[in-house]
Amino acid sequence: MSTILIVEDSAYQRAKLARLLKAEGHDLIETANAEDGLEALKSTKPDCIMLDLLMPGMGGLGFLKVYGERQGQAPIVVLTADIQETTRESV
């Protein structure tokens, strides 16, 4: 199956996603912040990235910026509780 990188600061949300995706047979890489997610990309090429936007530190928007600069190719599923129009426009 596919390798999926989960970048999510909430341990609860990460565990829920991981349980669901593992049950479907996917291999997972889990990180609790954007910086660690970018570091993980140095040693692996996931087939998909599941990314929270609202995290301490760099956050998901910072991750997207750096990933784009590195010309990353994996599709990204953005997970967020942020419903502001400005956030949707910036993604």
N, CA, C and O atoms as CSV, one atom per row, in Angstrom:
chain,resi,resn,atom,element,x,y,z
A,1,MET,N,N,0.834,-1.197,0.000
A,1,MET,CA,C,0.000,0.000,0.000
A,1,MET,C,C,0.869,1.247,0.000
A,1,MET,O,O,2.084,1.179,-0.185
A,2,SER,N,N,0.237,2.361,0.206
A,2,SER,CA,C,0.902,3.660,0.171
A,2,SER,C,C,1.559,4.010,1.500
A,2,SER,O,O,1.167,3.525,2.561
A,3,THR,N,N,2.575,4.868,1.405
A,3,THR,CA,C,3.190,5.443,2.594
A,3,THR,C,C,2.621,6.837,2.774
A,3,THR,O,O,2.644,7.650,1.849
A,4,ILE,N,N,2.108,7.113,3.970
A,4,ILE,CA,C,1.469,8.391,4.254
A,4,ILE,C,C,2.192,9.060,5.414
A,4,ILE,O,O,2.441,8.444,6.451
A,5,LEU,N,N,2.523,10.325,5.222
A,5,LEU,CA,C,3.120,11.144,6.280
A,5,LEU,C,C,2.005,11.924,6.953
A,5,LEU,O,O,1.285,12.679,6.299
A,6,ILE,N,N,1.861,11.744,8.261
A,6,ILE,CA,C,0.889,12.504,9.039
A,6,ILE,C,C,1.648,13.560,9.831
A,6,ILE,O,O,2.531,13.233,10.625
A,7,VAL,N,N,1.302,14.830,9.614
A,7,VAL,CA,C,1.912,15.940,10.346
A,7,VAL,C,C,0.796,16.590,11.145
A,7,VAL,O,O,0.018,17.381,10.610
A,8,GLU,N,N,0.719,16.258,12.423
A,8,GLU,CA,C,-0.397,16.672,13.283
A,8,GLU,C,C,0.090,16.793,14.716
A,8,GLU,O,O,0.662,15.846,15.256
A,9,ASP,N,N,-0.130,17.949,15.342
A,9,ASP,CA,C,0.354,18.142,16.706
A,9,ASP,C,C,-0.530,17.491,17.762
A,9,ASP,O,O,-0.059,17.222,18.867
A,10,SER,N,N,-1.771,17.236,17.462
A,10,SER,CA,C,-2.665,16.605,18.422
A,10,SER,C,C,-2.434,15.089,18.437
A,10,SER,O,O,-2.685,14.403,17.447
A,11,ALA,N,N,-1.955,14.584,19.570
A,11,ALA,CA,C,-1.706,13.146,19.688
A,11,ALA,C,C,-2.999,12.355,19.469
A,11,ALA,O,O,-2.976,11.274,18.882
A,12,TYR,N,N,-4.108,12.886,19.934
A,12,TYR,CA,C,-5.400,12.230,19.764
A,12,TYR,C,C,-5.761,12.114,18.280
A,12,TYR,O,O,-6.113,11.033,17.808
A,13,GLN,N,N,-5.672,13.227,17.551
A,13,GLN,CA,C,-6.008,13.215,16.127
A,13,GLN,C,C,-5.059,12.324,15.343
A,13,GLN,O,O,-5.477,11.600,14.439
A,14,ARG,N,N,-3.771,12.382,15.694
A,14,ARG,CA,C,-2.773,11.548,15.034
A,14,ARG,C,C,-3.098,10.070,15.233
A,14,ARG,O,O,-3.022,9.279,14.293
A,15,ALA,N,N,-3.459,9.705,16.453
A,15,ALA,CA,C,-3.783,8.305,16.753
A,15,ALA,C,C,-5.024,7.846,15.997
A,15,ALA,O,O,-5.062,6.725,15.491
A,16,LYS,N,N,-6.036,8.701,15.916
A,16,LYS,CA,C,-7.263,8.352,15.196
A,16,LYS,C,C,-6.973,8.142,13.702
A,16,LYS,O,O,-7.415,7.159,13.106
A,17,LEU,N,N,-6.229,9.073,13.114
A,17,LEU,CA,C,-5.861,8.938,11.705
A,17,LEU,C,C,-5.029,7.684,11.475
A,17,LEU,O,O,-5.267,6.931,10.530
A,18,ALA,N,N,-4.054,7.470,12.346
A,18,ALA,CA,C,-3.165,6.320,12.204
A,18,ALA,C,C,-3.953,5.011,12.267
A,18,ALA,O,O,-3.725,4.110,11.460
A,19,ARG,N,N,-4.862,4.905,13.206
A,19,ARG,CA,C,-5.649,3.679,13.340
A,19,ARG,C,C,-6.456,3.412,12.069
A,19,ARG,O,O,-6.503,2.284,11.578
A,20,LEU,N,N,-7.081,4.446,11.551
A,20,LEU,CA,C,-7.884,4.320,10.346
A,20,LEU,C,C,-7.034,3.920,9.136
A,20,LEU,O,O,-7.394,3.014,8.384
A,21,LEU,N,N,-5.911,4.605,8.961
A,21,LEU,CA,C,-5.059,4.349,7.798
A,21,LEU,C,C,-4.335,3.003,7.888
A,21,LEU,O,O,-4.165,2.320,6.878
A,22,LYS,N,N,-3.915,2.626,9.087
A,22,LYS,CA,C,-3.270,1.317,9.260
A,22,LYS,C,C,-4.247,0.191,8.952
A,22,LYS,O,O,-3.870,-0.829,8.375
A,23,ALA,N,N,-5.504,0.382,9.341
A,23,ALA,CA,C,-6.534,-0.635,9.079
A,23,ALA,C,C,-6.724,-0.852,7.577
A,23,ALA,O,O,-7.152,-1.925,7.150
A,24,GLU,N,N,-6.407,0.162,6.782
A,24,GLU,CA,C,-6.497,0.050,5.322
A,24,GLU,C,C,-5.193,-0.455,4.699
A,24,GLU,O,O,-5.091,-0.603,3.481
A,25,GLY,N,N,-4.196,-0.719,5.555
A,25,GLY,CA,C,-2.948,-1.308,5.080
A,25,GLY,C,C,-1.846,-0.333,4.696
A,25,GLY,O,O,-0.844,-0.734,4.104
A,26,HIS,N,N,-2.018,0.940,5.026
A,26,HIS,CA,C,-1.000,1.926,4.674
A,26,HIS,C,C,0.161,1.913,5.666
A,26,HIS,O,O,-0.013,1.600,6.844
A,27,ASP,N,N,1.348,2.258,5.166
A,27,ASP,CA,C,2.512,2.478,6.017
A,27,ASP,C,C,2.491,3.944,6.427
A,27,ASP,O,O,2.170,4.813,5.617
A,28,LEU,N,N,2.833,4.221,7.685
A,28,LEU,CA,C,2.722,5.581,8.200
A,28,LEU,C,C,4.035,6.107,8.745
A,28,LEU,O,O,4.862,5.372,9.285
A,29,ILE,N,N,4.188,7.406,8.580
A,29,ILE,CA,C,5.235,8.167,9.244
A,29,ILE,C,C,4.476,9.257,9.992
A,29,ILE,O,O,3.705,10.001,9.387
A,30,GLU,N,N,4.686,9.355,11.291
A,30,GLU,CA,C,3.948,10.327,12.089
A,30,GLU,C,C,4.904,11.340,12.706
A,30,GLU,O,O,5.929,10.978,13.285
A,31,THR,N,N,4.548,12.622,12.571
A,31,THR,CA,C,5.313,13.672,13.224
A,31,THR,C,C,4.351,14.626,13.920
A,31,THR,O,O,3.197,14.766,13.515
A,32,ALA,N,N,4.836,15.278,14.965
A,32,ALA,CA,C,3.991,16.137,15.792
A,32,ALA,C,C,4.125,17.619,15.459
A,32,ALA,O,O,3.484,18.456,16.096
A,33,ASN,N,N,4.953,17.955,14.464
A,33,ASN,CA,C,5.076,19.362,14.076
A,33,ASN,C,C,5.627,19.458,12.657
A,33,ASN,O,O,6.132,18.485,12.098
A,34,ALA,N,N,5.517,20.655,12.094
A,34,ALA,CA,C,5.923,20.872,10.704
A,34,ALA,C,C,7.419,20.665,10.500
A,34,ALA,O,O,7.843,20.098,9.492
A,35,GLU,N,N,8.210,21.124,11.455
A,35,GLU,CA,C,9.662,20.986,11.331
A,35,GLU,C,C,10.072,19.519,11.240
A,35,GLU,O,O,10.896,19.155,10.401
A,36,ASP,N,N,9.497,18.672,12.108
A,36,ASP,CA,C,9.809,17.244,12.069
A,36,ASP,C,C,9.270,16.591,10.794
A,36,ASP,O,O,9.875,15.657,10.267
A,37,GLY,N,N,8.143,17.082,10.306
A,37,GLY,CA,C,7.591,16.579,9.055
A,37,GLY,C,C,8.528,16.842,7.896
A,37,GLY,O,O,8.764,15.962,7.067
A,38,LEU,N,N,9.067,18.059,7.835
A,38,LEU,CA,C,10.028,18.392,6.775
A,38,LEU,C,C,11.304,17.573,6.913
A,38,LEU,O,O,11.888,17.159,5.912
A,39,GLU,N,N,11.734,17.340,8.138
A,39,GLU,CA,C,12.926,16.518,8.380
A,39,GLU,C,C,12.684,15.087,7.896
A,39,GLU,O,O,13.575,14.473,7.310
A,40,ALA,N,N,11.482,14.552,8.137
A,40,ALA,CA,C,11.152,13.192,7.705
A,40,ALA,C,C,11.225,13.061,6.185
A,40,ALA,O,O,11.544,11.992,5.665
A,41,LEU,N,N,10.930,14.139,5.483
A,41,LEU,CA,C,10.954,14.107,4.019
A,41,LEU,C,C,12.358,13.980,3.447
A,41,LEU,O,O,12.522,13.694,2.261
A,42,LYS,N,N,13.363,14.189,4.275
A,42,LYS,CA,C,14.744,14.035,3.815
A,42,LYS,C,C,15.108,12.565,3.611
A,42,LYS,O,O,15.996,12.240,2.823
A,43,SER,N,N,14.415,11.683,4.329
A,43,SER,CA,C,14.759,10.267,4.255
A,43,SER,C,C,13.662,9.392,3.654
A,43,SER,O,O,13.854,8.185,3.503
A,44,THR,N,N,12.533,9.971,3.315
A,44,THR,CA,C,11.439,9.186,2.742
A,44,THR,C,C,10.647,10.024,1.753
A,44,THR,O,O,10.634,11.252,1.834
A,45,LYS,N,N,10.000,9.364,0.840
A,45,LYS,CA,C,9.148,10.022,-0.147
A,45,LYS,C,C,7.734,9.437,-0.009
A,45,LYS,O,O,7.412,8.429,-0.639
A,46,PRO,N,N,6.900,10.069,0.811
A,46,PRO,CA,C,5.552,9.526,0.997
A,46,PRO,C,C,4.707,9.675,-0.264
A,46,PRO,O,O,4.971,10.524,-1.116
A,47,ASP,N,N,3.700,8.841,-0.357
A,47,ASP,CA,C,2.764,8.916,-1.472
A,47,ASP,C,C,1.711,9.997,-1.240
A,47,ASP,O,O,1.083,10.481,-2.181
A,48,CYS,N,N,1.530,10.367,0.027
A,48,CYS,CA,C,0.537,11.371,0.399
A,48,CYS,C,C,0.943,11.971,1.745
A,48,CYS,O,O,1.589,11.314,2.561
A,49,ILE,N,N,0.554,13.228,1.963
A,49,ILE,CA,C,0.823,13.904,3.227
A,49,ILE,C,C,-0.506,14.386,3.798
A,49,ILE,O,O,-1.293,15.023,3.099
A,50,MET,N,N,-0.748,14.085,5.053
A,50,MET,CA,C,-1.920,14.609,5.758
A,50,MET,C,C,-1.389,15.655,6.726
A,50,MET,O,O,-0.606,15.335,7.620
A,51,LEU,N,N,-1.813,16.907,6.551
A,51,LEU,CA,C,-1.194,18.048,7.216
A,51,LEU,C,C,-2.196,18.892,7.980
A,51,LEU,O,O,-3.183,19.366,7.416
A,52,ASP,N,N,-1.939,19.075,9.259
A,52,ASP,CA,C,-2.702,20.023,10.068
A,52,ASP,C,C,-2.156,21.418,9.789
A,52,ASP,O,O,-0.952,21.579,9.592
A,53,LEU,N,N,-3.016,22.420,9.770
A,53,LEU,CA,C,-2.541,23.794,9.560
A,53,LEU,C,C,-2.175,24.477,10.864
A,53,LEU,O,O,-1.178,25.195,10.936
A,54,LEU,N,N,-2.981,24.256,11.899
A,54,LEU,CA,C,-2.801,24.981,13.160
A,54,LEU,C,C,-1.930,24.180,14.121
A,54,LEU,O,O,-2.413,23.332,14.871
A,55,MET,N,N,-0.637,24.473,14.078
A,55,MET,CA,C,0.331,23.823,14.968
A,55,MET,C,C,1.290,24.881,15.476
A,55,MET,O,O,1.517,25.889,14.806
A,56,PRO,N,N,1.862,24.661,16.665
A,56,PRO,CA,C,2.886,25.593,17.163
A,56,PRO,C,C,4.116,25.581,16.249
A,56,PRO,O,O,4.338,24.632,15.496
A,57,GLY,N,N,4.889,26.629,16.329
A,57,GLY,CA,C,6.105,26.711,15.518
A,57,GLY,C,C,5.767,27.116,14.103
A,57,GLY,O,O,4.936,27.996,13.881
A,58,MET,N,N,6.402,26.484,13.158
A,58,MET,CA,C,6.239,26.807,11.745
A,58,MET,C,C,4.791,26.675,11.278
A,58,MET,O,O,4.321,27.489,10.484
A,59,GLY,N,N,4.092,25.669,11.757
A,59,GLY,CA,C,2.704,25.444,11.363
A,59,GLY,C,C,2.587,24.871,9.962
A,59,GLY,O,O,3.569,24.736,9.231
A,60,GLY,N,N,1.360,24.541,9.616
A,60,GLY,CA,C,1.099,23.923,8.330
A,60,GLY,C,C,1.348,24.835,7.143
A,60,GLY,O,O,1.824,24.378,6.103
A,61,LEU,N,N,1.034,26.121,7.281
A,61,LEU,CA,C,1.268,27.041,6.171
A,61,LEU,C,C,2.765,27.177,5.878
A,61,LEU,O,O,3.172,27.258,4.720
A,62,GLY,N,N,3.571,27.201,6.930
A,62,GLY,CA,C,5.022,27.236,6.748
A,62,GLY,C,C,5.527,25.971,6.079
A,62,GLY,O,O,6.400,26.019,5.213
A,63,PHE,N,N,4.968,24.834,6.491
A,63,PHE,CA,C,5.313,23.549,5.878
A,63,PHE,C,C,5.024,23.606,4.378
A,63,PHE,O,O,5.867,23.231,3.563
A,64,LEU,N,N,3.827,24.077,4.018
A,64,LEU,CA,C,3.440,24.155,2.610
A,64,LEU,C,C,4.404,25.031,1.810
A,64,LEU,O,O,4.758,24.701,0.679
A,65,LYS,N,N,4.820,26.131,2.397
A,65,LYS,CA,C,5.738,27.051,1.717
A,65,LYS,C,C,7.081,26.363,1.445
A,65,LYS,O,O,7.576,26.387,0.319
A,66,VAL,N,N,7.663,25.754,2.473
A,66,VAL,CA,C,8.959,25.088,2.318
A,66,VAL,C,C,8.837,23.894,1.369
A,66,VAL,O,O,9.698,23.689,0.514
A,67,TYR,N,N,7.781,23.117,1.517
A,67,TYR,CA,C,7.577,21.947,0.651
A,67,TYR,C,C,7.471,22.376,-0.812
A,67,TYR,O,O,8.024,21.724,-1.697
A,68,GLY,N,N,6.766,23.463,-1.057
A,68,GLY,CA,C,6.655,23.987,-2.411
A,68,GLY,C,C,7.993,24.458,-2.952
A,68,GLY,O,O,8.308,24.235,-4.121
A,69,GLU,N,N,8.786,25.112,-2.098
A,69,GLU,CA,C,10.115,25.570,-2.513
A,69,GLU,C,C,11.024,24.398,-2.865
A,69,GLU,O,O,11.883,24.503,-3.740
A,70,ARG,N,N,10.822,23.280,-2.172
A,70,ARG,CA,C,11.603,22.064,-2.442
A,70,ARG,C,C,11.033,21.278,-3.619
A,70,ARG,O,O,11.560,20.229,-3.987
A,71,GLN,N,N,9.977,21.781,-4.193
A,71,GLN,CA,C,9.297,21.164,-5.332
A,71,GLN,C,C,8.789,19.764,-5.008
A,71,GLN,O,O,8.928,18.834,-5.802
A,72,GLY,N,N,8.199,19.635,-3.824
A,72,GLY,CA,C,7.602,18.366,-3.425
A,72,GLY,C,C,6.454,17.985,-4.351
A,72,GLY,O,O,5.750,18.853,-4.868
A,73,GLN,N,N,6.274,16.707,-4.555
A,73,GLN,CA,C,5.279,16.221,-5.517
A,73,GLN,C,C,4.104,15.461,-4.904
A,73,GLN,O,O,3.091,15.256,-5.572
A,74,ALA,N,N,4.224,15.042,-3.654
A,74,ALA,CA,C,3.154,14.240,-3.052
A,74,ALA,C,C,1.902,15.088,-2.842
A,74,ALA,O,O,1.998,16.252,-2.453
A,75,PRO,N,N,0.733,14.513,-3.097
A,75,PRO,CA,C,-0.492,15.245,-2.803
A,75,PRO,C,C,-0.611,15.480,-1.300
A,75,PRO,O,O,-0.165,14.664,-0.493
A,76,ILE,N,N,-1.224,16.613,-0.937
A,76,ILE,CA,C,-1.367,16.978,0.467
A,76,ILE,C,C,-2.843,17.139,0.798
A,76,ILE,O,O,-3.571,17.860,0.116
A,77,VAL,N,N,-3.276,16.455,1.856
A,77,VAL,CA,C,-4.623,16.615,2.385
A,77,VAL,C,C,-4.491,17.516,3.609
A,77,VAL,O,O,-3.829,17.160,4.583
A,78,VAL,N,N,-5.125,18.685,3.552
A,78,VAL,CA,C,-5.037,19.646,4.654
A,78,VAL,C,C,-6.164,19.377,5.636
A,78,VAL,O,O,-7.334,19.299,5.261
A,79,LEU,N,N,-5.785,19.236,6.911
A,79,LEU,CA,C,-6.739,19.025,7.991
A,79,LEU,C,C,-6.693,20.236,8.909
A,79,LEU,O,O,-5.626,20.593,9.407
A,80,THR,N,N,-7.821,20.862,9.136
A,80,THR,CA,C,-7.792,22.030,10.003
A,80,THR,C,C,-9.173,22.335,10.559
A,80,THR,O,O,-10.195,22.008,9.956
A,81,ALA,N,N,-9.176,22.966,11.718
A,81,ALA,CA,C,-10.414,23.468,12.300
A,81,ALA,C,C,-10.595,24.941,11.960
A,81,ALA,O,O,-11.605,25.547,12.317
A,82,ASP,N,N,-9.618,25.512,11.274
A,82,ASP,CA,C,-9.640,26.925,10.906
A,82,ASP,C,C,-10.579,27.111,9.714
A,82,ASP,O,O,-10.308,26.603,8.626
A,83,ILE,N,N,-11.678,27.835,9.915
A,83,ILE,CA,C,-12.664,28.014,8.855
A,83,ILE,C,C,-12.641,29.421,8.252
A,83,ILE,O,O,-13.538,29.792,7.496
A,84,GLN,N,N,-11.626,30.188,8.587
A,84,GLN,CA,C,-11.560,31.559,8.085
A,84,GLN,C,C,-11.305,31.581,6.585
A,84,GLN,O,O,-10.518,30.791,6.065
A,85,GLU,N,N,-11.977,32.489,5.904
A,85,GLU,CA,C,-11.821,32.647,4.459
A,85,GLU,C,C,-10.378,32.942,4.074
A,85,GLU,O,O,-9.884,32.435,3.066
A,86,THR,N,N,-9.698,33.766,4.878
A,86,THR,CA,C,-8.307,34.125,4.571
A,86,THR,C,C,-7.410,32.892,4.598
A,86,THR,O,O,-6.477,32.791,3.802
A,87,THR,N,N,-7.678,31.965,5.493
A,87,THR,CA,C,-6.882,30.731,5.547
A,87,THR,C,C,-7.123,29.890,4.297
A,87,THR,O,O,-6.178,29.369,3.704
A,88,ARG,N,N,-8.367,29.760,3.904
A,88,ARG,CA,C,-8.678,28.984,2.698
A,88,ARG,C,C,-8.018,29.592,1.467
A,88,ARG,O,O,-7.556,28.868,0.585
A,89,GLU,N,N,-7.973,30.912,1.408
A,89,GLU,CA,C,-7.351,31.578,0.265
A,89,GLU,C,C,-5.840,31.393,0.251
A,89,GLU,O,O,-5.236,31.347,-0.821
A,90,SER,N,N,-5.222,31.287,1.415
A,90,SER,CA,C,-3.770,31.173,1.479
A,90,SER,C,C,-3.284,29.759,1.189
A,90,SER,O,O,-2.101,29.558,0.916
A,91,VAL,N,N,-4.170,28.790,1.244
A,91,VAL,CA,C,-3.795,27.404,0.956
A,91,VAL,C,C,-4.027,27.188,-0.489
A,91,VAL,O,O,-3.788,26.092,-0.995
